[in-house]
């Protein structure tokens, strides 16, 4: 049985989460309104950008909804409980990105070789052995891990921006801006060297 709006506004955060655990969506909405600003601040602090913070918020509140039936008010308040979820998810994302970056860095040569098409194989081989290739590799090293990742997937992997967004579980706008900023940074690094 769902409570009325007036009743919900009088409940504590813990009582709201308890009601949400019984399936009361209105109670969950009220709780969301109460704690979402504080959680968004934490999410933005962890991720550093709005798109990733929004994704982290969505994941956190989905997890909070799923775990609401098991919530124990004697252990922690809902904001603390949700903050722990957001922190753990942020750490998981950082570890995943770090692991992915190490794999890409360790296998950069394999990526280049495996994605070359036959008509261009000779051209790529010549480029790799030239001074230009060295300059490009050094310029690539200046990019952030995120920029390097999306550029490698786009240019060496042949993926579209939408495919990269889906594969990396990132917002399309985030992928587009990382590619644009990465290309601008490469252009600045390579100016006068090629």
Secondary structure, DSSP 8 states (H G I E B T S, - for coil): ----HHHHHHS-HHHHHHHHHTT-HHHHHHHHHHHHHHHHHHHHHHHSSHHHHHHHHHHHHHHHHHHGGG--TTT--HHHHHHHHHHHHHHHHHHHHHHHHHHHHHTHHHHHHHH--HHHHHHHHHHHHSHHHHHHHHHHHHS-HHHHHHHIIIIIS---HHHHHHHHT--HHHHHHHHHHHHHHHHHHHTTT-
